[in-house]
Amino acid sequence: MLVLLPPSEGKAEKRSGAPLDAASLSLPGLTRARERVLDELIALCSGDQDKAREVLGLSEGQRGEVARNAALRNAPARPAGEVYTGVLYDALALGTLSAPARRRARGSLLIFSALWGAVRITDRVPAYRCSAGVRLPGTGPLTSFWRAPLAEALADEAAEGPVLDLRSTPYAAMWRPDAETARRTVTVRVLQSRTVNGVERRSVVSHFNKATKGRLLRALLEAGPLPRTPAKLNAALRDLGWAVEEDPAHPGRLDVVVTEV
């Protein structure tokens, strides 16, 4: 099973250690594209800081992020699974997984990134600031830029088995599965169920859906060998106690119904 994750705006920064070795990252077919985006991001952040903040959508209080981007070539790198923080990653808690679950995570998780395209949790990268909504002056919109390189690089990665897509909308736009892969892809929508005056009301969970996705993924990784088909994935989640519903009007979408977020 292949699991697609979004990155997080929050990232843990390492103070010492070896810098990035772009050639060592997984999915080597993305190396040239990574180098292009990295070079342009560094050049942007090494120049006019106000322009860089505008392009990156940063506030005055985030000026330090520009300086950090300018130093990415020499910045200490650490495994991506330790770099990305935030609600989903806090709930997933990769560092506290059992040894078998960590092995499954290393083999199945791909984190999408506007800078790296996609990386595995073991790939060593530095902390950076660049979101999928950024339009670099030379490269243009990063969501569009990454579509062709990722389509080629992920052809083999997504060639068989279910794809569990937990990405947020901007990162989902970087790579869309082809028709055959889409039939094996499961996306997750989190709904909160509340009873109001004796009537059930459901609403789409926004920010805290990330925590539910993190807990759901953690449960799957700890449960044992990952499911080999979408049907078995749905059944596995039910066996783990999740309230999941399929929507015939939206094939491939799984609604996870929670009472607390």
C-alpha positions in Angstrom: 0.0 0.0 0.0 1.2 3.5 -0.8 0.2 6.3 1.5 0.4 9.9 0.3 0.8 12.6 3.0 0.9 16.4 2.9 3.9 18.2 4.5 3.4 20.7 7.3 4.2 24.4 7.6 5.8 23.7 10.9 9.2 22.0 10.7 11.8 21.0 13.3 15.2 22.6 12.6 18.4 20.7 13.4 21.3 22.8 14.7 24.1 20.6 13.5 24.9 17.8 11.2 25.5 16.9 7.6 23.8 19.1 4.9 21.5 18.0 2.2 22.7 15.5 -0.4 20.0 15.9 -3.1 21.3 12.9 -5.1 20.7 10.6 -2.1 16.9 11.2 -1.9 14.4 8.6 -2.9 12.7 8.9 -6.3 15.9 9.9 -8.1 14.0 10.8 -11.2 13.0 14.0 -9.4 16.6 15.1 -8.8 16.8 17.6 -11.7 13.4 19.1 -10.8 14.4 19.3 -7.1 17.7 21.1 -8.0 15.8 23.6 -10.2 13.3 24.5 -7.5 16.0 24.6 -4.8 18.3 26.8 -6.8 15.6 29.3 -7.5 14.3 29.3 -4.0 17.8 30.0 -2.6 18.4 32.8 -5.2 15.1 34.4 -4.4 15.7 34.4 -0.7 19.3 35.6 -1.1 18.1 38.8 -2.8 15.4 41.2 -1.9 13.9 39.9 1.3 10.7 41.9 0.9 10.1 40.4 -2.5 10.9 36.9 -1.2 8.4 37.3 1.6 5.8 38.4 -0.9 6.4 35.5 -3.2 6.4 33.0 -0.3 3.3 34.6 1.4 5.2 35.3 4.6 4.5 38.0 7.2 7.1 40.5 8.5 7.4 38.3 11.6 8.4 35.4 9.4 11.4 37.2 7.9 13.7 34.7 9.5 12.2 32.0 7.2 13.7 33.9 4.2 17.2 33.7 5.7 16.8 30.1 6.5 15.8 29.3 2.9 18.9 31.2 1.6 21.1 28.8 3.6 19.5 25.6 2.5 22.5 24.1 0.8 24.5 24.2 4.0 21.7 23.7 6.5 21.8 20.5 8.7 19.5 17.8 7.3 17.5 15.2 9.2 15.0 12.4 8.2 11.9 13.9 6.8 9.8 12.0 9.3 11.5 14.1 12.0 11.4 17.4 10.1 7.7 17.7 9.5 5.6 18.6 12.6 2.0 19.8 13.0 -1.3 18.2 13.8 -1.1 15.2 11.5 2.4 14.3 12.4 1.8 14.8 16.1 -1.1 12.3 16.0 0.9 9.9 13.8 3.9 10.1 16.2 6.3 8.3 14.0 9.0 8.2 16.6 6.9 6.1 19.0 5.8 3.5 16.5 6.7 -0.1 17.2 9.6 -1.5 15.2 7.3 -3.4 12.7 5.1 -0.4 12.3 8.2 1.8 11.6 9.3 -0.7 8.9 5.9 -0.5 7.3 6.0 3.3 7.5 9.4 3.5 5.8 8.2 1.3 2.9 4.7 2.9 2.3 4.7 6.6 3.3 5.4 9.4 0.8 5.4 13.0 1.9 4.6 15.5 -0.8 6.5 18.8 -0.9 6.6 21.9 -3.0 10.4 21.9 -2.7 11.2 18.2 -3.0 8.2 16.8 -5.0 7.9 13.8 -2.8 10.2 12.1 -0.2 10.2 9.1 2.0 10.3 9.6 5.8 13.9 8.4 5.9 15.1 11.0 3.3 17.3 13.6 5.0 16.2 17.1 4.2 16.7 20.5 5.9 13.9 22.6 7.3 12.5 25.1 4.8 9.5 27.3 4.0 7.8 26.9 0.6 4.2 25.9 0.2 2.4 24.4 -2.8 0.6 27.6 -3.5 3.9 29.5 -4.3 4.6 30.8 -7.7 8.3 31.2 -8.2 9.4 34.0 -10.6 11.1 31.6 -13.0 9.5 28.2 -12.4 5.9 29.5 -12.0 3.2 27.8 -10.0 4.8 24.8 -8.2 1.7 22.7 -8.3 1.8 22.8 -12.1 5.6 22.4 -12.2 5.6 19.2 -10.3 2.9 17.4 -12.3 5.0 16.0 -15.1 8.0 15.0 -13.0 5.8 13.3 -10.4 3.7 11.5 -13.0 6.9 9.8 -14.3 8.5 9.2 -10.9 5.4 7.7 -9.3 4.4 5.4 -12.2 6.2 2.5 -10.6 5.5 3.5 -7.0 1.7 3.4 -7.6 1.7 0.5 -10.0 -0.1 -1.9 -7.8 -2.0 -2.2 -4.5 -4.2 0.4 -2.9 -3.2 4.1 -2.6 -4.4 5.9 0.5 -4.4 9.6 -0.3 -4.4 11.7 2.8 -3.1 14.9 1.1 -4.6 18.3 1.4 -6.0 20.0 -1.7 -2.9 22.0 -2.8 -0.7 18.9 -2.7 -3.3 16.7 -4.3 -3.0 19.0 -7.3 0.7 18.2 -7.7 -0.1 14.6 -8.7 -3.4 13.1 -9.8 -3.6 9.3 -10.4 -4.3 8.0 -13.8 -7.6 6.2 -14.5 -6.3 2.8 -13.5 -4.6 4.0 -10.4 -7.6 6.1 -9.4 -9.7 2.8 -9.2 -7.3 1.7 -6.5 -7.1 5.0 -4.7 -8.9 5.8 -1.5 -9.3 9.4 -0.3 -10.5 10.2 3.2 -13.1 12.8 4.3 -13.6 13.4 8.0 -17.1 14.2 9.2 -18.1 15.1 12.8 -21.4 13.7 13.9 -23.3 15.6 16.6 -26.9 15.1 17.9 -28.9 18.3 18.0 -32.4 18.1 19.4 -32.4 14.4 18.8 -31.3 14.7 15.2 -27.9 13.7 13.9 -26.0 16.5 12.2 -22.8 16.0 10.3 -20.3 18.6 9.3 -16.9 18.4 7.4 -14.0 18.7 9.8 -11.4 21.2 8.6 -8.3 21.8 10.7 -8.7 18.9 13.0 -9.2 16.4 10.2 -5.4 16.2 10.2 -5.4 14.7 13.7 -8.0 12.1 12.7 -5.9 11.1 9.6 -2.8 10.8 11.7 -4.5 8.6 14.3 -6.1 6.5 11.5 -2.8 5.9 9.8 -1.0 5.1 13.0 -3.7 2.5 13.8 -3.2 0.9 10.3 0.6 0.8 10.7 0.4 -0.8 14.1 -2.3 -3.4 13.1 -0.1 -5.6 11.0 0.6 -6.1 7.3 -1.0 -3.3 5.3 -4.1 -4.1 3.2 -3.6 -5.2 -0.4 -6.9 -3.9 -1.9 -9.2 -0.9 -1.3 -11.9 -3.3 -0.1 -9.5 -4.8 2.5 -8.4 -1.3 3.5 -12.0 -0.3 4.2 -12.6 -3.6 6.1 -9.4 -3.1 8.1 -10.5 0.3 9.3 -13.8 -1.0 10.4 -12.1 -3.9 12.3 -10.0 -1.2 14.0 -13.1 0.5 15.3 -13.4 3.4 12.8 -16.8 4.4 11.6 -16.3 4.5 7.8 -18.9 4.8 5.0 -18.5 4.6 1.3 -20.4 7.1 -0.9 -21.6 5.6 -4.2 -21.8 9.1 -5.6 -18.1 9.5 -5.0 -16.2 6.3 -5.8 -13.0 6.0 -3.9 -13.9 8.4 -1.2 -14.2 7.1 2.3 -16.1 9.1 4.9 -14.7 8.7 8.4 -17.3 9.7 11.0 -16.2 10.9 14.4 -17.9 12.3 17.4 -14.9 14.1 18.7 -12.0 15.8 16.9 
